[in-house]
Structures are given as C-alpha cells and as structure tokens.
Amino acid sequence: MSAAYGLSRVASLLALAVAISLGGCAVTPPAKVEPSAPTAAPLPPTLQPVTFADIPGWNTDDLREAWRPFLASCTVLVRKPEWKESCSVASSVDGADSKGVRLFFESFFTPHKVNNPDGSDRGLITGYYEPLLSGARKRGGPYQIPLFRVPDDMLVVDLSSVYPELKGMRLRGRVAGNKVIPYPTRAQMAQSNSLAGKELLWVDNAIDAFFLEVQGSGRVQLADTRETVRVAYADQNGHPYKSIGRYLVDKGEMTLDQASAGSIKAWFQANPARRQELLNANPSVVFFREEKLPSVEQGPNGSLGVPLTPNRSMAIDPRVLTLGAPVFLSTTQPNSAIPLQRLMLAQDTGGAIRGAVRGDFFWGFGSEAGELAGRMKQPGYMWLLLPKRPGS
C-alpha cells in the first residue's frame, strides 16, 4: 500500500466517522465539538451603528500608534472586496500625520457598538503576553519538562467538508484499529506517556510551560545552544480549554478575586503532590512549532498571520467579530479605575475568548508585560469599525 493511498484511506475513514456520528449513529467521534449539534452557527452580535462622537475616548487616543498594525491587517483584509478601497487608500496616508490618520478612519469607516446576544453591552477584557522560558534542546539537568510538536498520529478534519454550516470547526482524533477515537486528554497523555519522542524542546518549569500554552506563543532561551527561539502555536488536541484558576476556586482553594496567574503559580509551588491534578483540570494540550526570532522587538504572529503589536493588538472571537478589523476598546488598566481607551486591531484569537464583548489585550514581551497581563480582568466595551459601503 502506498503512503498516499494509506493517508487517503485514513482521511476517508475519519470523514465517514464524522458524518455517521453527527447523523446520530453509535460511533465515537474523534473529538468534542462546541456546539455539539450541527443545527445552527452561533448568532452574531448585535452591531449597532453609531457615530465616532458616541465613542468615549475616541478624540483623545493617538491613532498614529494604531496605524502600523492597521496596515499589517490590511495585507490580509485587502483581499476582501469590502476592504479593498479603504486598505488601498491607506497606503497613501502619512501615518505620522495625526489629523490625516483620524480623517482617514472617520471618512472610510462606520463604528458599530458591539452588544451581547442578550442585549447587554459590557463584557470581560483580559490580557496576555509573550513569556520567556529557560530551556534546552536536549533533556538534562533542570530541563525535564517537554514542549511537544504536533504528533504524527493526530488527524484533523475540517467539518465544513461534511457540513458547510460548520465552517471553521474542526475535529481532532486518531485511528485505533478500524475506529476513529478522540485524541487523548492531558491526563491520558501524562499517564500513558504517549507523546514520547515528540518533544520539541525541554524547559525547567512545569507551570511556566502550562501558561505558555495559555498564551499561545513565547520565547525559550536555550542553555545548551546559547540561542533564543520563538515557539508558536501549531495545533491542539481537540479538547476544550478549561481554566485551572476556576478549578481551584471550585475546590475552595482560593476565591475568584484571588485567582490570578501569580496566585496560581504560588499554589502550584506550595502543593507539589497535587501539581499534576491541577494541570489535568485542563484537558486541552497545545502543540508548538519553532520559529526564528527576526528581532527582539517583533511580536509573534497572531491568528491573522501578522505580527502582534504590544498595546494595540487583541484577541477576539472570530465567530462573531471580524478578524483583522479595527476595534475601539474602552476599559480600565489592570486592577485599576484608570481609563484604558484606544483603537485596537483584532489580530488574534484564543481558546478562552468566546463571545461578542470579549477581548484579550496583548501587552507584549517580558516580565512587566506578564505582570500586567496576569492582573488584567476588567469590564469593557467595544466598537467594531467596518468599511463604509461605496457611496455611503
């Protein structure tokens, strides 16, 4: 049997299993899917057209700081007909001209207040960053915690090939005999050591490795080769993300107000016998790929495929908001009542970022960014900027 024929047959088995399981027969699906029923896509948010004068903080934000990330978004959005005009004109705008940048946005875009499906307009704004870990290419000494590459036996099926209404949803699983079964959870992987041989790099801290998965990308300073590399999100095992902070709250280990990255790390260090229990509370496992670090300043690529800009890029739910679009955010600084109001670019996504008025603020790289991201859990409001229709 040729390799191509074998892969084709495996893919056919998986597609057939997906079709049968979604049709209601007793076949184990390859992974959990949310929503589980293929009935209807999630409802979009209510987008209420408003004026720029209705946006608190619009007139005081220095929009020039958002210009470079906006142009980065345009390298992708310009391929869409509705974005072609605005993105084409943007190339001729002087990004250092404050009045010119403001005039551009106000001339080519209409702001829309983002509301939740229940009609409310307030949501949760969290933060994330690019951490730095200490590691090595070979296991040894303090470097005993693996970061994994995508395993060869994991199969991914785009469900839209079977049900077009499930565009963007994927199932992940593996073939066992003549069945397609879910890919193992974190606990199952730890118990069976099923990813042996799939290690990408080794790091020295288990909780830092876990939070690297939550952030989605980071840098690793390698002791044995004296280089710093970037590890980027490559895929995940198909199981939904579950918060270990919520797990500790539910177990009575801390209150909701105490559940920050710092307090979770402190609990982890103080309870060595329960470390794996805590990690296993999140069945999702993220797999990484190694990337070169073009420069110390350049951020990691987000889901849009362009580098993230500290303080101007954010993650959103692409099922309800336009990936790449400008989004004006009105919230407050971490653990503070000081206003944080600025034009952001929706250039990333995240497993925990679900809902209309829901954002994840990218703070950048390093310990200071990590401190801010770990403390950020603020209420916020969002306005989506969409291109005006020709003639409007």
Contacts in CASP RR format, 6 or more apart in sequence:
PFRMAT RR
TARGET T0000
AUTHOR 0000-0000-0000
METHOD contacts of the structure
MODEL  1
MSAAYGLSRVASLLALAVAISLGGCAVTPPAKVEPSAPTAAPLPPTLQPV
TFADIPGWNTDDLREAWRPFLASCTVLVRKPEWKESCSVASSVDGADSKG
VRLFFESFFTPHKVNNPDGSDRGLITGYYEPLLSGARKRGGPYQIPLFRV
PDDMLVVDLSSVYPELKGMRLRGRVAGNKVIPYPTRAQMAQSNSLAGKEL
LWVDNAIDAFFLEVQGSGRVQLADTRETVRVAYADQNGHPYKSIGRYLVD
KGEMTLDQASAGSIKAWFQANPARRQELLNANPSVVFFREEKLPSVEQGP
NGSLGVPLTPNRSMAIDPRVLTLGAPVFLSTTQPNSAIPLQRLMLAQDTG
GAIRGAVRGDFFWGFGSEAGELAGRMKQPGYMWLLLPKRPGS
10 155 0 8 1.000
10 175 0 8 1.000
11 155 0 8 1.000
11 157 0 8 1.000
13 175 0 8 1.000
13 178 0 8 1.000
13 180 0 8 1.000
14 30 0 8 1.000
14 155 0 8 1.000
14 157 0 8 1.000
14 171 0 8 1.000
14 173 0 8 1.000
14 175 0 8 1.000
14 180 0 8 1.000
15 157 0 8 1.000
15 161 0 8 1.000
15 162 0 8 1.000
17 27 0 8 1.000
17 28 0 8 1.000
17 29 0 8 1.000
17 30 0 8 1.000
17 179 0 8 1.000
17 180 0 8 1.000
18 29 0 8 1.000
18 30 0 8 1.000
18 157 0 8 1.000
18 159 0 8 1.000
18 162 0 8 1.000
18 171 0 8 1.000
18 180 0 8 1.000
19 162 0 8 1.000
20 27 0 8 1.000
21 27 0 8 1.000
21 28 0 8 1.000
21 29 0 8 1.000
22 29 0 8 1.000
22 38 0 8 1.000
22 162 0 8 1.000
22 163 0 8 1.000
27 179 0 8 1.000
27 180 0 8 1.000
28 179 0 8 1.000
28 180 0 8 1.000
28 181 0 8 1.000
28 182 0 8 1.000
29 171 0 8 1.000
29 180 0 8 1.000
29 182 0 8 1.000
30 155 0 8 1.000
30 157 0 8 1.000
30 171 0 8 1.000
30 172 0 8 1.000
30 173 0 8 1.000
30 174 0 8 1.000
30 180 0 8 1.000
30 181 0 8 1.000
30 182 0 8 1.000
30 183 0 8 1.000
31 171 0 8 1.000
31 172 0 8 1.000
31 173 0 8 1.000
31 182 0 8 1.000
31 183 0 8 1.000
31 237 0 8 1.000
31 238 0 8 1.000
31 239 0 8 1.000
32 182 0 8 1.000
32 238 0 8 1.000
32 239 0 8 1.000
32 240 0 8 1.000
33 159 0 8 1.000
33 169 0 8 1.000
33 171 0 8 1.000
34 240 0 8 1.000
35 42 0 8 1.000
38 159 0 8 1.000
38 163 0 8 1.000
38 165 0 8 1.000
38 166 0 8 1.000
40 165 0 8 1.000
41 165 0 8 1.000
41 166 0 8 1.000
41 167 0 8 1.000
41 319 0 8 1.000
42 319 0 8 1.000
42 320 0 8 1.000
43 117 0 8 1.000
44 320 0 8 1.000
44 356 0 8 1.000
45 114 0 8 1.000
45 115 0 8 1.000
45 116 0 8 1.000
45 117 0 8 1.000
45 320 0 8 1.000
45 321 0 8 1.000
45 355 0 8 1.000
45 356 0 8 1.000
45 357 0 8 1.000
46 114 0 8 1.000
46 115 0 8 1.000
46 116 0 8 1.000
46 117 0 8 1.000
46 119 0 8 1.000
46 356 0 8 1.000
47 112 0 8 1.000
47 113 0 8 1.000
47 114 0 8 1.000
47 115 0 8 1.000
47 384 0 8 1.000
47 386 0 8 1.000
48 112 0 8 1.000
48 113 0 8 1.000
48 115 0 8 1.000
49 110 0 8 1.000
49 111 0 8 1.000
49 112 0 8 1.000
50 111 0 8 1.000
50 112 0 8 1.000
50 113 0 8 1.000
50 383 0 8 1.000
51 111 0 8 1.000
52 58 0 8 1.000
52 59 0 8 1.000
52 105 0 8 1.000
52 106 0 8 1.000
52 111 0 8 1.000
54 111 0 8 1.000
54 113 0 8 1.000
55 111 0 8 1.000
55 328 0 8 1.000
55 330 0 8 1.000
55 383 0 8 1.000
56 330 0 8 1.000
56 339 0 8 1.000
56 341 0 8 1.000
57 330 0 8 1.000
57 339 0 8 1.000
57 341 0 8 1.000
58 328 0 8 1.000
58 341 0 8 1.000
60 341 0 8 1.000
61 328 0 8 1.000
61 341 0 8 1.000
61 342 0 8 1.000
61 343 0 8 1.000
62 98 0 8 1.000
63 98 0 8 1.000
63 101 0 8 1.000
63 102 0 8 1.000
63 105 0 8 1.000
63 343 0 8 1.000
64 95 0 8 1.000
64 96 0 8 1.000
64 97 0 8 1.000
64 98 0 8 1.000
64 101 0 8 1.000
65 311 0 8 1.000
65 312 0 8 1.000
65 342 0 8 1.000
66 312 0 8 1.000
66 326 0 8 1.000
66 342 0 8 1.000
66 343 0 8 1.000
66 344 0 8 1.000
66 345 0 8 1.000
67 93 0 8 1.000
67 95 0 8 1.000
67 101 0 8 1.000
68 309 0 8 1.000
69 306 0 8 1.000
69 308 0 8 1.000
69 309 0 8 1.000
69 312 0 8 1.000
69 313 0 8 1.000
69 345 0 8 1.000
69 347 0 8 1.000
70 90 0 8 1.000
70 326 0 8 1.000
70 345 0 8 1.000
71 90 0 8 1.000
71 91 0 8 1.000
72 306 0 8 1.000
72 307 0 8 1.000
72 309 0 8 1.000
72 345 0 8 1.000
72 347 0 8 1.000
73 304 0 8 1.000
73 306 0 8 1.000
73 324 0 8 1.000
73 325 0 8 1.000
73 326 0 8 1.000
73 345 0 8 1.000
73 347 0 8 1.000
74 83 0 8 1.000
74 86 0 8 1.000
74 87 0 8 1.000
74 90 0 8 1.000
74 91 0 8 1.000
75 306 0 8 1.000
76 304 0 8 1.000
76 305 0 8 1.000
76 306 0 8 1.000
76 324 0 8 1.000
77 83 0 8 1.000
77 87 0 8 1.000
77 324 0 8 1.000
77 325 0 8 1.000
78 84 0 8 1.000
78 87 0 8 1.000
78 88 0 8 1.000
82 386 0 8 1.000
82 387 0 8 1.000
82 389 0 8 1.000
83 387 0 8 1.000
85 108 0 8 1.000
85 387 0 8 1.000
85 390 0 8 1.000
86 108 0 8 1.000
86 109 0 8 1.000
86 387 0 8 1.000
89 104 0 8 1.000
89 108 0 8 1.000
90 104 0 8 1.000
93 100 0 8 1.000
93 101 0 8 1.000
93 104 0 8 1.000
94 100 0 8 1.000
94 101 0 8 1.000
95 101 0 8 1.000
105 326 0 8 1.000
105 343 0 8 1.000
105 385 0 8 1.000
108 387 0 8 1.000
108 388 0 8 1.000
109 326 0 8 1.000
109 385 0 8 1.000
109 386 0 8 1.000
109 387 0 8 1.000
109 388 0 8 1.000
110 385 0 8 1.000
110 386 0 8 1.000
110 387 0 8 1.000
110 388 0 8 1.000
110 392 0 8 1.000
111 328 0 8 1.000
111 383 0 8 1.000
111 384 0 8 1.000
111 385 0 8 1.000
112 383 0 8 1.000
112 384 0 8 1.000
112 385 0 8 1.000
112 386 0 8 1.000
113 121 0 8 1.000
113 381 0 8 1.000
113 383 0 8 1.000
114 121 0 8 1.000
114 321 0 8 1.000
114 327 0 8 1.000
114 356 0 8 1.000
114 357 0 8 1.000
114 381 0 8 1.000
114 382 0 8 1.000
114 383 0 8 1.000
114 384 0 8 1.000
115 121 0 8 1.000
115 356 0 8 1.000
115 357 0 8 1.000
116 123 0 8 1.000
116 355 0 8 1.000
116 356 0 8 1.000
116 357 0 8 1.000
117 356 0 8 1.000
120 357 0 8 1.000
121 357 0 8 1.000
121 381 0 8 1.000
122 357 0 8 1.000
122 379 0 8 1.000
122 380 0 8 1.000
122 381 0 8 1.000
123 357 0 8 1.000
123 358 0 8 1.000
123 379 0 8 1.000
123 380 0 8 1.000
123 381 0 8 1.000
124 357 0 8 1.000
124 358 0 8 1.000
124 359 0 8 1.000
124 377 0 8 1.000
124 378 0 8 1.000
124 379 0 8 1.000
124 380 0 8 1.000
125 329 0 8 1.000
125 331 0 8 1.000
125 358 0 8 1.000
125 359 0 8 1.000
125 360 0 8 1.000
125 361 0 8 1.000
125 376 0 8 1.000
125 377 0 8 1.000
125 378 0 8 1.000
125 379 0 8 1.000
125 380 0 8 1.000
126 352 0 8 1.000
126 359 0 8 1.000
126 360 0 8 1.000
126 361 0 8 1.000
126 373 0 8 1.000
126 376 0 8 1.000
126 377 0 8 1.000
126 378 0 8 1.000
127 334 0 8 1.000
127 360 0 8 1.000
127 361 0 8 1.000
127 362 0 8 1.000
127 363 0 8 1.000
127 372 0 8 1.000
127 373 0 8 1.000
127 374 0 8 1.000
127 376 0 8 1.000
128 214 0 8 1.000
128 215 0 8 1.000
128 216 0 8 1.000
128 315 0 8 1.000
128 360 0 8 1.000
128 361 0 8 1.000
128 362 0 8 1.000
128 363 0 8 1.000
128 373 0 8 1.000
129 215 0 8 1.000
129 362 0 8 1.000
129 363 0 8 1.000
129 364 0 8 1.000
129 365 0 8 1.000
129 366 0 8 1.000
129 369 0 8 1.000
129 370 0 8 1.000
129 372 0 8 1.000
129 373 0 8 1.000
130 215 0 8 1.000
130 217 0 8 1.000
130 218 0 8 1.000
130 219 0 8 1.000
130 299 0 8 1.000
130 300 0 8 1.000
130 364 0 8 1.000
130 365 0 8 1.000
130 366 0 8 1.000
130 369 0 8 1.000
131 208 0 8 1.000
131 211 0 8 1.000
131 212 0 8 1.000
131 215 0 8 1.000
131 218 0 8 1.000
131 219 0 8 1.000
131 366 0 8 1.000
131 370 0 8 1.000
132 218 0 8 1.000
132 219 0 8 1.000
132 220 0 8 1.000
132 221 0 8 1.000
132 228 0 8 1.000
132 365 0 8 1.000
132 366 0 8 1.000
132 367 0 8 1.000
133 203 0 8 1.000
133 204 0 8 1.000
133 205 0 8 1.000
133 208 0 8 1.000
133 209 0 8 1.000
133 212 0 8 1.000
133 218 0 8 1.000
133 219 0 8 1.000
133 220 0 8 1.000
133 221 0 8 1.000
134 142 0 8 1.000
134 143 0 8 1.000
134 203 0 8 1.000
134 204 0 8 1.000
134 205 0 8 1.000
134 220 0 8 1.000
134 221 0 8 1.000
134 223 0 8 1.000
135 143 0 8 1.000
135 201 0 8 1.000
135 202 0 8 1.000
135 203 0 8 1.000
135 204 0 8 1.000
135 220 0 8 1.000
135 221 0 8 1.000
135 222 0 8 1.000
135 223 0 8 1.000
136 143 0 8 1.000
136 201 0 8 1.000
136 202 0 8 1.000
136 222 0 8 1.000
136 223 0 8 1.000
136 224 0 8 1.000
136 225 0 8 1.000
137 201 0 8 1.000
137 202 0 8 1.000
137 222 0 8 1.000
137 224 0 8 1.000
137 225 0 8 1.000
138 202 0 8 1.000
138 224 0 8 1.000
139 146 0 8 1.000
139 199 0 8 1.000
139 202 0 8 1.000
140 202 0 8 1.000
142 204 0 8 1.000
143 202 0 8 1.000
143 203 0 8 1.000
143 204 0 8 1.000
143 223 0 8 1.000
144 202 0 8 1.000
144 204 0 8 1.000
145 202 0 8 1.000
145 203 0 8 1.000
145 204 0 8 1.000
145 205 0 8 1.000
145 206 0 8 1.000
145 209 0 8 1.000
146 195 0 8 1.000
146 199 0 8 1.000
146 200 0 8 1.000
146 201 0 8 1.000
146 202 0 8 1.000
146 203 0 8 1.000
146 209 0 8 1.000
147 199 0 8 1.000
147 200 0 8 1.000
147 201 0 8 1.000
147 202 0 8 1.000
147 203 0 8 1.000
147 209 0 8 1.000
147 212 0 8 1.000
147 220 0 8 1.000
147 231 0 8 1.000
147 288 0 8 1.000
148 195 0 8 1.000
148 198 0 8 1.000
148 199 0 8 1.000
148 200 0 8 1.000
148 285 0 8 1.000
148 287 0 8 1.000
148 288 0 8 1.000
149 198 0 8 1.000
149 199 0 8 1.000
149 200 0 8 1.000
149 234 0 8 1.000
149 287 0 8 1.000
149 288 0 8 1.000
149 289 0 8 1.000
150 198 0 8 1.000
150 234 0 8 1.000
150 235 0 8 1.000
150 287 0 8 1.000
150 289 0 8 1.000
151 195 0 8 1.000
151 198 0 8 1.000
151 287 0 8 1.000
152 198 0 8 1.000
153 174 0 8 1.000
153 175 0 8 1.000
154 172 0 8 1.000
154 173 0 8 1.000
154 174 0 8 1.000
154 183 0 8 1.000
154 235 0 8 1.000
154 237 0 8 1.000
155 172 0 8 1.000
155 173 0 8 1.000
155 174 0 8 1.000
155 175 0 8 1.000
155 180 0 8 1.000
156 170 0 8 1.000
156 171 0 8 1.000
156 172 0 8 1.000
156 173 0 8 1.000
156 235 0 8 1.000
157 170 0 8 1.000
157 171 0 8 1.000
157 172 0 8 1.000
158 168 0 8 1.000
158 169 0 8 1.000
158 170 0 8 1.000
159 166 0 8 1.000
159 168 0 8 1.000
159 169 0 8 1.000
159 170 0 8 1.000
159 171 0 8 1.000
160 166 0 8 1.000
160 167 0 8 1.000
160 168 0 8 1.000
160 169 0 8 1.000
170 238 0 8 1.000
171 238 0 8 1.000
172 182 0 8 1.000
172 183 0 8 1.000
172 235 0 8 1.000
172 236 0 8 1.000
172 237 0 8 1.000
172 238 0 8 1.000
173 180 0 8 1.000
173 181 0 8 1.000
173 182 0 8 1.000
173 183 0 8 1.000
173 238 0 8 1.000
174 180 0 8 1.000
174 181 0 8 1.000
174 183 0 8 1.000
175 181 0 8 1.000
182 238 0 8 1.000
182 239 0 8 1.000
183 237 0 8 1.000
183 238 0 8 1.000
183 239 0 8 1.000
184 192 0 8 1.000
184 194 0 8 1.000
184 237 0 8 1.000
185 237 0 8 1.000
185 239 0 8 1.000
185 280 0 8 1.000
185 283 0 8 1.000
185 285 0 8 1.000
186 237 0 8 1.000
186 239 0 8 1.000
186 279 0 8 1.000
186 280 0 8 1.000
186 282 0 8 1.000
186 283 0 8 1.000
186 284 0 8 1.000
186 285 0 8 1.000
187 280 0 8 1.000
187 283 0 8 1.000
188 194 0 8 1.000
189 195 0 8 1.000
189 237 0 8 1.000
189 285 0 8 1.000
190 276 0 8 1.000
190 279 0 8 1.000
190 280 0 8 1.000
200 231 0 8 1.000
200 288 0 8 1.000
200 289 0 8 1.000
200 290 0 8 1.000
201 220 0 8 1.000
201 222 0 8 1.000
201 229 0 8 1.000
201 231 0 8 1.000
201 290 0 8 1.000
203 209 0 8 1.000
203 212 0 8 1.000
203 220 0 8 1.000
206 268 0 8 1.000
206 275 0 8 1.000
206 279 0 8 1.000
207 264 0 8 1.000
207 265 0 8 1.000
207 268 0 8 1.000
207 269 0 8 1.000
207 275 0 8 1.000
210 244 0 8 1.000
210 279 0 8 1.000
210 282 0 8 1.000
211 261 0 8 1.000
211 265 0 8 1.000
212 218 0 8 1.000
212 231 0 8 1.000
212 286 0 8 1.000
213 284 0 8 1.000
213 285 0 8 1.000
213 286 0 8 1.000
214 241 0 8 1.000
214 352 0 8 1.000
216 232 0 8 1.000
216 233 0 8 1.000
216 286 0 8 1.000
216 300 0 8 1.000
216 350 0 8 1.000
217 230 0 8 1.000
217 231 0 8 1.000
217 232 0 8 1.000
217 233 0 8 1.000
217 288 0 8 1.000
217 300 0 8 1.000
217 301 0 8 1.000
217 302 0 8 1.000
218 230 0 8 1.000
218 231 0 8 1.000
218 232 0 8 1.000
218 300 0 8 1.000
219 228 0 8 1.000
219 229 0 8 1.000
219 230 0 8 1.000
219 231 0 8 1.000
219 293 0 8 1.000
219 365 0 8 1.000
220 228 0 8 1.000
220 229 0 8 1.000
220 230 0 8 1.000
220 231 0 8 1.000
221 228 0 8 1.000
222 228 0 8 1.000
222 229 0 8 1.000
228 293 0 8 1.000
229 290 0 8 1.000
229 291 0 8 1.000
229 292 0 8 1.000
229 293 0 8 1.000
230 290 0 8 1.000
230 291 0 8 1.000
230 292 0 8 1.000
230 293 0 8 1.000
230 300 0 8 1.000
231 288 0 8 1.000
231 289 0 8 1.000
231 290 0 8 1.000
231 291 0 8 1.000
232 288 0 8 1.000
232 289 0 8 1.000
232 290 0 8 1.000
232 291 0 8 1.000
232 300 0 8 1.000
232 301 0 8 1.000
233 286 0 8 1.000
233 287 0 8 1.000
233 288 0 8 1.000
234 287 0 8 1.000
234 288 0 8 1.000
234 289 0 8 1.000
235 286 0 8 1.000
235 287 0 8 1.000
236 284 0 8 1.000
236 285 0 8 1.000
236 286 0 8 1.000
236 287 0 8 1.000
237 283 0 8 1.000
237 284 0 8 1.000
237 285 0 8 1.000
237 287 0 8 1.000
238 284 0 8 1.000
239 283 0 8 1.000
239 284 0 8 1.000
239 285 0 8 1.000
240 283 0 8 1.000
240 284 0 8 1.000
241 282 0 8 1.000
241 284 0 8 1.000
241 351 0 8 1.000
241 352 0 8 1.000
242 281 0 8 1.000
242 282 0 8 1.000
242 283 0 8 1.000
242 284 0 8 1.000
243 282 0 8 1.000
243 352 0 8 1.000
244 264 0 8 1.000
244 278 0 8 1.000
244 279 0 8 1.000
244 281 0 8 1.000
244 282 0 8 1.000
245 254 0 8 1.000
245 259 0 8 1.000
245 264 0 8 1.000
246 259 0 8 1.000
247 278 0 8 1.000
247 281 0 8 1.000
247 282 0 8 1.000
248 254 0 8 1.000
248 259 0 8 1.000
248 264 0 8 1.000
248 267 0 8 1.000
248 278 0 8 1.000
249 255 0 8 1.000
249 256 0 8 1.000
249 259 0 8 1.000
253 267 0 8 1.000
254 263 0 8 1.000
254 267 0 8 1.000
260 374 0 8 1.000
260 375 0 8 1.000
260 377 0 8 1.000
261 370 0 8 1.000
261 373 0 8 1.000
261 374 0 8 1.000
262 374 0 8 1.000
267 278 0 8 1.000
268 275 0 8 1.000
268 278 0 8 1.000
271 278 0 8 1.000
284 351 0 8 1.000
291 300 0 8 1.000
298 307 0 8 1.000
299 307 0 8 1.000
299 308 0 8 1.000
299 309 0 8 1.000
299 310 0 8 1.000
299 364 0 8 1.000
299 365 0 8 1.000
300 307 0 8 1.000
300 308 0 8 1.000
301 307 0 8 1.000
301 308 0 8 1.000
302 308 0 8 1.000
302 313 0 8 1.000
302 347 0 8 1.000
302 348 0 8 1.000
302 349 0 8 1.000
303 315 0 8 1.000
303 318 0 8 1.000
303 323 0 8 1.000
303 347 0 8 1.000
303 348 0 8 1.000
303 349 0 8 1.000
303 350 0 8 1.000
304 323 0 8 1.000
304 324 0 8 1.000
304 346 0 8 1.000
304 347 0 8 1.000
304 348 0 8 1.000
305 347 0 8 1.000
306 347 0 8 1.000
308 347 0 8 1.000
308 348 0 8 1.000
308 362 0 8 1.000
308 364 0 8 1.000
309 345 0 8 1.000
309 347 0 8 1.000
309 362 0 8 1.000
310 362 0 8 1.000
310 363 0 8 1.000
310 364 0 8 1.000
310 365 0 8 1.000
310 369 0 8 1.000
311 342 0 8 1.000
311 361 0 8 1.000
311 362 0 8 1.000
311 363 0 8 1.000
311 364 0 8 1.000
312 342 0 8 1.000
312 343 0 8 1.000
312 344 0 8 1.000
312 345 0 8 1.000
312 362 0 8 1.000
313 344 0 8 1.000
313 345 0 8 1.000
313 347 0 8 1.000
313 348 0 8 1.000
313 362 0 8 1.000
314 327 0 8 1.000
314 329 0 8 1.000
314 344 0 8 1.000
314 345 0 8 1.000
314 346 0 8 1.000
314 347 0 8 1.000
314 348 0 8 1.000
314 359 0 8 1.000
314 360 0 8 1.000
314 361 0 8 1.000
314 362 0 8 1.000
315 346 0 8 1.000
315 347 0 8 1.000
315 348 0 8 1.000
315 349 0 8 1.000
315 350 0 8 1.000
315 353 0 8 1.000
315 359 0 8 1.000
315 360 0 8 1.000
315 362 0 8 1.000
316 323 0 8 1.000
316 327 0 8 1.000
316 346 0 8 1.000
316 348 0 8 1.000
316 349 0 8 1.000
316 353 0 8 1.000
316 358 0 8 1.000
316 359 0 8 1.000
316 360 0 8 1.000
317 349 0 8 1.000
317 353 0 8 1.000
317 354 0 8 1.000
317 355 0 8 1.000
317 356 0 8 1.000
317 358 0 8 1.000
318 349 0 8 1.000
319 355 0 8 1.000
320 355 0 8 1.000
320 356 0 8 1.000
321 327 0 8 1.000
321 346 0 8 1.000
321 356 0 8 1.000
321 384 0 8 1.000
322 346 0 8 1.000
322 384 0 8 1.000
322 386 0 8 1.000
323 346 0 8 1.000
323 347 0 8 1.000
323 349 0 8 1.000
324 345 0 8 1.000
324 346 0 8 1.000
324 347 0 8 1.000
325 345 0 8 1.000
325 346 0 8 1.000
325 384 0 8 1.000
325 385 0 8 1.000
325 386 0 8 1.000
326 343 0 8 1.000
326 344 0 8 1.000
326 345 0 8 1.000
326 346 0 8 1.000
326 384 0 8 1.000
326 385 0 8 1.000
327 343 0 8 1.000
327 344 0 8 1.000
327 345 0 8 1.000
327 346 0 8 1.000
327 382 0 8 1.000
327 383 0 8 1.000
327 384 0 8 1.000
327 385 0 8 1.000
328 341 0 8 1.000
328 342 0 8 1.000
328 343 0 8 1.000
328 344 0 8 1.000
328 382 0 8 1.000
328 383 0 8 1.000
328 385 0 8 1.000
329 340 0 8 1.000
329 341 0 8 1.000
329 342 0 8 1.000
329 343 0 8 1.000
329 344 0 8 1.000
329 359 0 8 1.000
329 361 0 8 1.000
329 380 0 8 1.000
329 381 0 8 1.000
329 382 0 8 1.000
330 339 0 8 1.000
330 340 0 8 1.000
330 341 0 8 1.000
330 380 0 8 1.000
330 381 0 8 1.000
330 382 0 8 1.000
330 383 0 8 1.000
331 339 0 8 1.000
331 340 0 8 1.000
331 341 0 8 1.000
331 361 0 8 1.000
331 378 0 8 1.000
331 379 0 8 1.000
331 380 0 8 1.000
331 381 0 8 1.000
332 338 0 8 1.000
332 339 0 8 1.000
332 340 0 8 1.000
332 378 0 8 1.000
332 379 0 8 1.000
332 380 0 8 1.000
333 339 0 8 1.000
333 340 0 8 1.000
333 378 0 8 1.000
334 372 0 8 1.000
334 373 0 8 1.000
334 374 0 8 1.000
334 375 0 8 1.000
334 376 0 8 1.000
334 377 0 8 1.000
334 378 0 8 1.000
335 375 0 8 1.000
335 376 0 8 1.000
340 378 0 8 1.000
343 385 0 8 1.000
344 361 0 8 1.000
348 360 0 8 1.000
348 362 0 8 1.000
350 360 0 8 1.000
352 360 0 8 1.000
353 359 0 8 1.000
353 360 0 8 1.000
356 382 0 8 1.000
357 380 0 8 1.000
357 381 0 8 1.000
357 382 0 8 1.000
359 382 0 8 1.000
361 373 0 8 1.000
361 376 0 8 1.000
363 369 0 8 1.000
363 370 0 8 1.000
363 372 0 8 1.000
363 373 0 8 1.000
363 376 0 8 1.000
END
